[in-house]
Amino acid sequence: MPIAIDEIKLGELIEKAVHKAVEEEFDHKFMELMLRLIPSATDEEQREIEEMFGEDPGEDDVARVIIMERE
């Protein structure tokens, strides 16, 4: 059974679908780029850091900061 649809409505549907697909692809590529830009340490560098500063602090050793706003 054929479906009748106005050309303008069809154009709007196609435009929305393309926009969504491009946006999703952009988000995916942007996340890949961000992951590549995040600095990382090699195993050797990590060992050197741990020798200089000690092991990674546990949850209890992490400082907590509370920001209070003035009224």
C-alpha positions as CSV (number, residue, x, y, z in Angstrom):
1,M,0.0,0.0,0.0
2,P,1.6,3.3,-1.1
3,I,2.1,6.1,1.5
4,A,1.4,9.6,0.3
5,I,3.5,12.3,1.9
6,D,4.0,16.0,1.1
7,E,7.4,16.8,-0.5
8,I,8.0,19.5,2.2
9,K,7.4,17.0,5.0
10,L,9.6,14.4,3.3
11,G,12.4,17.0,3.0
12,E,12.0,17.9,6.6
13,L,12.2,14.2,7.7
14,I,15.3,13.6,5.6
15,E,16.9,16.8,6.9
16,K,16.3,15.7,10.5
17,A,17.5,12.2,9.9
18,V,20.7,13.4,8.2
19,H,21.3,16.0,11.0
20,K,21.0,13.3,13.6
21,A,23.3,10.9,11.8
22,V,26.0,13.6,11.3
23,E,25.7,14.7,14.9
24,E,26.1,11.1,16.2
25,E,29.1,10.6,13.9
26,F,30.6,13.9,15.1
27,D,30.1,13.0,18.7
28,H,31.8,9.6,18.1
29,K,34.8,11.2,16.3
30,F,35.1,13.9,18.9
31,M,35.3,11.4,21.7
32,E,38.0,9.4,19.8
33,L,40.0,12.6,19.4
34,M,39.6,13.5,23.1
35,L,40.8,10.1,24.1
36,R,43.9,10.5,21.9
37,L,44.7,13.9,23.4
38,I,44.5,12.7,27.1
39,P,48.1,12.4,28.3
40,S,49.1,8.9,29.4
41,A,52.2,7.5,31.1
42,T,54.1,4.5,29.9
43,D,54.6,1.6,32.4
44,E,58.2,2.9,33.0
45,E,57.1,6.5,33.5
46,Q,54.4,5.2,36.0
47,R,57.0,3.3,37.9
48,E,59.2,6.4,38.1
49,I,56.3,8.5,39.3
50,E,55.5,5.9,42.0
51,E,59.1,5.8,43.1
52,M,59.3,9.6,43.4
53,F,55.9,10.2,45.0
54,G,54.8,6.8,46.4
55,E,51.8,4.7,45.4
56,D,48.5,6.0,44.2
57,P,46.6,7.4,47.2
58,G,43.7,5.4,48.4
59,E,40.2,6.8,48.7
60,D,40.8,7.9,52.3
61,D,43.9,9.9,51.4
62,V,42.2,12.0,48.8
63,A,41.5,15.6,49.9
64,R,38.0,16.9,49.6
65,V,37.1,20.5,48.8
66,I,33.8,22.2,49.7
67,I,33.0,25.4,47.9
68,M,30.6,27.6,49.8
69,E,29.0,30.6,48.2
70,R,28.3,33.8,50.0
71,E,24.7,35.0,50.3
